[in-house]
Amino acid sequence: QVQLVESGGGLVQPGGSLRLSCAASGSIFGITAMGWDRQAPGEEREFVAAVTWSGGSTYYRDSVKGRFTISRDNAKNTVYLQMNSLKPEDTAVYYCNANVLGRLHWGQGTQVTVGS
């Protein structure tokens, strides 16, 4: 079993910042990458960012490049998503995911709401 526990969501004004964290535990030997997806109400889930576990290569969807930064702490089995210059369109439930030996695992999600 792989457990992913997200934290750090909340309500923020446009232009503000939030930092999401996701801690992985359980049967995580062989983890190759972790990342974040999001799903807004009435929309499909979409890729946001990912980081490879060994080399630390990062990937972002175009709309968050320059505003979001994904990072990982291998020792803590934790991935972070620093979100700056947040926009109302970033409002969504953000889901952490981990690729462990080719199988994707998902967290429960954390709500991010950007509004006044």
N, C-alpha and C positions, 0 to 999 in steps of 0.2 A: 504494500500500500504506500502511496505517495500522498502526503498532505501538503497543501499550499495554503498559507494563511496570509491574507492581505490586510494592510492597514494604511491609514493616511488619507482616506477620502474625506470629503466634506463639502461645505459651501464656501465659495470664494467669489469675490467681485471680479469683473472683467479686468484683465491686466495683472491679476494676482498670481500667486504661486502655490503649488502643493507638491508634496513629495510622497509618493506611494512606495510602500515596502511590501515584499512578499518573501516569506521564509519557507523554505522547503524542508521537509523532514520525512522520515520513513525509509522506504526502499529506493533511495535516490542514487545508488551506485550506477555509474554509467550515464549520468546526466550530460547532455551535449549542448543544450541551449535553454535559456529561459526568456520569457517575453511578456508582453501585454497586448491584449486585444480590448476592444470596447464595443458596447452596444447601446445605442440611443433608443428611446422609445419609438416603436414602430419601424425601426431600421434593422438591417442585418448586422451581425457582429462583424467588425473589421479589424484588421491588423493595425497595431500602433507602432510597436518597436520590439526588437529582439536583440539578444546578445549571446554570442557563443561562449561556452563555458571555458574552453581551454585557451583560445587565442584572444577572446574579448572583442571580436569583431561585432560591430553594431549595425543595425538596420532600422530604418524609420519609414513611415508613410510620409508622402510629400508634405501633407498639410501640417505636420508637426516638426518638420526639420527646422533647426535653428531655435526652437522653443522648448522641446523636450529632450532630455538626456537620460539614456538608460545606462546603468552601471551594475556591476555585481561584486559581491564579496564572497569569494569561493570558500573561505574559512567558515563563514557563517551560513553558507548555502542560501544566500539572500540576494534578491535582485531589487533594484530601486528604479523608480521613474520620477525624475525631477521635472516638473511641469511649470514652465514660466510663461508669462504673457498669455494667460489663459483667456479663451474666448467662449462666448455662449455656446458655440457649436461644438465645444469640447465636452459639453455635458453628456454624461453617459455612465453606465456601470462599467467599471474597468476590471477586467479579468486577468489574473496572472496565469501563465501556463509554463509548463516544463516539459522538455523532450527528454525522456529517459529511455535509452535503448530503443529509440524509434517510436515510442508510444507517447502521445500527448496526454498530459494531465492538467486539470483546471482547478483553480480556486473558486470560492463562492462568489467573488466579486465585491467591489467596494464602489459606492456611489460618489461620483464627482459632479457637483452642480456649480455652474458658473453663472452668476446672476447677481443683481443688486437687491 
